[in-house]
């Protein structure tokens, strides 16, 4: 995979993550606020920054959103 395609994949992953956050929080503004606020479930890290750092971080944020969607906060 080239750097350019890796960046594209990362950008696509972030778009999908934002879409999932919008679904979970039911509107774009609530999703945006959550993505930019330190999250207890990520040890105080900011979800959007954590997701941008690596594919593993993106997966962790996605798992947390799934847990929130199902009502599991711990």
matplotlib code that plots the C-alpha trace (Angstrom):
import matplotlib.pyplot as plt

x = [0.0, 1.4, 1.4, -1.2, -3.6, -2.9, -3.9, -7.0, -7.9, -7.4, -9.6, -12.3, -12.0, -12.5, -15.5, -17.1, -16.3, -17.9, -21.0, -21.2, -20.9, -23.7, -25.8, -25.1, -25.6, -28.4, -27.1, -23.9, -23.4, -23.6, -21.2, -18.8, -18.7, -18.2, -15.4, -13.6, -14.0, -11.8, -13.5, -13.5, -13.6, -10.3, -8.5, -9.2, -8.0, -9.9, -11.6, -10.9, -7.2, -6.9, -8.6, -6.3, -3.2, -3.5, -5.8, -5.8, -6.9, -9.7, -10.9, -10.8, -13.0, -15.3, -15.6, -16.4, -19.1, -20.6, -20.6, -22.3, -24.9, -25.7, -25.7, -22.5, -20.4, -17.7]
y = [0.0, 3.4, 6.4, 8.1, 5.1, 4.7, 8.4, 7.9, 4.8, 6.8, 9.6, 7.2, 5.6, 8.9, 9.7, 6.4, 7.0, 10.4, 8.8, 6.2, 8.9, 10.8, 7.7, 7.0, 10.6, 11.2, 14.5, 15.9, 18.6, 16.1, 13.7, 16.5, 17.6, 14.0, 13.4, 16.5, 16.0, 13.8, 10.4, 8.4, 5.2, 6.2, 7.1, 10.8, 10.9, 12.9, 10.4, 12.2, 12.7, 9.1, 7.8, 9.9, 8.5, 5.0, 2.3, 0.7, 4.0, 4.3, 0.7, 1.5, 4.6, 2.6, -0.1, 2.7, 4.1, 0.6, 0.2, 3.6, 2.7, -0.5, 1.4, -0.1, 2.7, 0.9]
z = [0.0, -0.9, 1.5, -0.7, -0.5, 3.2, 3.8, 1.7, 3.7, 6.9, 5.7, 4.7, 8.1, 9.8, 7.6, 8.6, 12.2, 12.1, 10.4, 13.2, 15.9, 14.2, 14.2, 17.9, 19.1, 16.6, 15.2, 13.7, 16.3, 19.3, 17.4, 16.7, 20.4, 21.5, 19.0, 20.3, 24.0, 26.2, 26.7, 29.9, 27.9, 26.2, 29.4, 28.8, 25.2, 22.6, 20.3, 17.0, 17.8, 19.0, 15.9, 13.7, 15.4, 14.1, 12.7, 16.1, 17.7, 15.1, 15.9, 19.7, 19.2, 17.0, 19.8, 22.3, 20.1, 19.8, 23.5, 24.0, 21.4, 23.3, 26.7, 28.0, 29.4, 31.4]

ax = plt.figure().add_subplot(projection="3d")
ax.plot(x, y, z, "-o")
ax.set_aspect("equal")
plt.show()
